[in-house]
Amino acid sequence: MARQHPNMTERHRQLTDQERAVFEAPVFAHVGMVLPDGSPHVSAVWIDVEGDDLMINTAEGRTKANHLTLGSPLSISVTHPDNPYRNITVQGRVAEVIGEEDGAADGINRLAKKYIGQDEYPFRNPGERRVQYLVRVDAVSGWGKD
């Protein structure tokens, strides 16, 4: 078996405090998933931490909303905001799906405050309904040192 490169972090099961701080910063995350036809799909998202889970939010009708369900596996990658040579990759599963009235509307507003300093998400289309996903962390790895 090949030895791990010294710049790779040891694979572990929970975010460290330093890794958590990156996800709490206004960094763009890239969410990867496999579509039913086997093709990969990756999209950039706003992200936050909720308890020990990661939170993403999208609109109904988008690819993520059309294919992510409870238990769906996905991968999330972020780059440290102060060190582009430090990245963190999380493998996880959707632990909770939250609809518009159950908190997804508040969730997108929380993300808008974090990312653009506005109390209300300004890019909503008329009639748009939000859906939010809590992602349970199964494994964490990465490149570079904190």
C-alpha positions as CSV (number, residue, x, y, z in Angstrom):
1,M,0.0,0.0,0.0
2,A,1.3,3.4,-0.9
3,R,2.3,5.8,1.9
4,Q,0.2,8.9,2.5
5,H,1.8,12.1,1.2
6,P,3.1,14.2,4.2
7,N,0.9,17.2,3.2
8,M,-2.3,15.1,3.4
9,T,-4.3,15.2,6.6
10,E,-5.1,11.9,8.3
11,R,-8.6,10.8,7.5
12,H,-10.9,11.3,10.5
13,R,-14.6,11.2,11.4
14,Q,-15.3,14.7,12.8
15,L,-14.4,18.2,12.0
16,T,-11.5,19.6,14.1
17,D,-12.0,23.0,15.6
18,Q,-9.7,24.5,12.8
19,E,-11.7,22.7,10.1
20,R,-15.0,23.8,11.6
21,A,-13.7,27.5,11.6
22,V,-13.2,27.2,7.8
23,F,-16.8,26.1,7.3
24,E,-18.0,28.8,9.6
25,A,-16.2,31.4,7.4
26,P,-17.8,32.8,4.2
27,V,-16.0,30.3,1.9
28,F,-17.6,28.8,-1.2
29,A,-18.0,25.0,-1.0
30,H,-18.3,22.6,-3.9
31,V,-20.8,19.9,-3.4
32,G,-20.4,16.7,-5.5
33,M,-23.0,14.0,-6.0
34,V,-23.7,11.2,-8.5
35,L,-26.8,11.6,-10.5
36,P,-29.1,8.6,-11.2
37,D,-27.6,8.0,-14.7
38,G,-24.1,7.7,-13.0
39,S,-22.8,11.1,-14.2
40,P,-21.1,13.4,-11.6
41,H,-22.6,16.8,-10.7
42,V,-20.7,19.5,-8.8
43,S,-22.0,22.9,-7.8
44,A,-20.7,25.8,-5.8
45,V,-22.8,26.6,-2.7
46,W,-22.9,28.8,0.4
47,I,-22.4,26.6,3.5
48,D,-22.6,26.8,7.2
49,V,-22.2,24.6,10.3
50,E,-25.3,23.5,12.3
51,G,-24.3,21.5,15.4
52,D,-22.0,18.7,14.1
53,D,-23.6,18.8,10.6
54,L,-23.0,21.0,7.6
55,M,-25.9,23.0,6.1
56,I,-26.6,23.8,2.5
57,N,-29.6,25.4,0.9
58,T,-31.0,25.5,-2.6
59,A,-34.2,26.2,-4.5
60,E,-36.7,23.5,-5.4
61,G,-36.4,22.5,-9.0
62,R,-32.6,22.7,-9.1
63,T,-30.4,19.6,-9.7
64,K,-29.5,19.2,-6.0
65,A,-33.1,19.5,-4.9
66,N,-34.3,17.1,-7.6
67,H,-31.8,14.4,-6.6
68,L,-30.8,14.7,-2.9
69,T,-33.0,12.8,-0.5
70,L,-32.6,11.5,3.0
71,G,-29.5,9.3,3.1
72,S,-28.0,10.6,-0.2
73,P,-24.2,10.4,-0.2
74,L,-22.3,13.5,-1.2
75,S,-18.9,15.1,-1.0
76,I,-18.1,18.7,0.0
77,S,-14.8,20.5,-0.6
78,V,-13.7,23.9,0.7
79,T,-10.4,25.9,0.5
80,H,-9.1,27.7,3.5
81,P,-9.8,31.5,3.0
82,D,-6.2,32.5,4.0
83,N,-4.3,29.5,2.5
84,P,-5.3,28.3,-1.0
85,Y,-3.0,25.3,-0.4
86,R,-5.2,24.0,2.4
87,N,-8.3,22.2,1.4
88,I,-10.8,20.2,3.4
89,T,-13.0,17.4,1.9
90,V,-15.9,15.9,3.7
91,Q,-17.8,12.8,2.7
92,G,-21.2,12.5,4.2
93,R,-24.9,11.8,3.8
94,V,-28.0,13.9,3.9
95,A,-29.3,13.5,7.5
96,E,-32.2,15.9,7.3
97,V,-34.2,17.6,4.5
98,I,-36.0,20.8,5.6
99,G,-38.7,22.4,3.5
100,E,-39.5,26.1,3.0
101,E,-41.9,26.5,5.9
102,D,-39.9,24.3,8.3
103,G,-36.8,26.5,8.2
104,A,-35.3,26.6,4.7
105,A,-36.5,30.1,4.2
106,D,-34.8,31.2,7.4
107,G,-31.7,29.2,6.4
108,I,-31.2,31.1,3.1
109,N,-31.5,34.4,5.0
110,R,-29.0,33.2,7.5
111,L,-26.6,32.4,4.7
112,A,-27.3,35.8,3.0
113,K,-26.3,37.5,6.3
114,K,-23.1,35.4,6.5
115,Y,-22.0,35.8,2.8
116,I,-23.3,39.2,1.7
117,G,-24.3,41.0,4.9
118,Q,-28.0,41.2,4.1
119,D,-30.7,40.1,6.4
120,E,-32.9,38.8,3.6
121,Y,-31.7,36.8,0.6
122,P,-32.1,39.3,-2.3
123,F,-31.9,36.9,-5.2
124,R,-35.2,34.9,-4.7
125,N,-37.4,34.5,-7.7
126,P,-41.1,35.0,-7.4
127,G,-42.7,31.8,-6.1
128,E,-39.3,30.3,-5.3
129,R,-39.4,27.7,-2.6
130,R,-36.2,26.8,-0.7
131,V,-35.0,23.4,0.6
132,Q,-32.3,22.9,3.1
133,Y,-30.0,19.9,3.8
134,L,-28.2,18.9,6.9
135,V,-25.2,16.8,6.0
136,R,-23.8,14.3,8.5
137,V,-20.1,14.1,8.4
138,D,-18.8,10.5,7.8
139,A,-15.2,11.3,7.0
140,V,-12.9,14.3,6.7
141,S,-9.6,14.5,4.8
142,G,-7.6,17.2,3.0
143,W,-4.4,18.7,1.9
144,G,-2.1,21.1,3.8
145,K,-1.7,21.9,7.4
146,D,-3.7,24.2,9.7
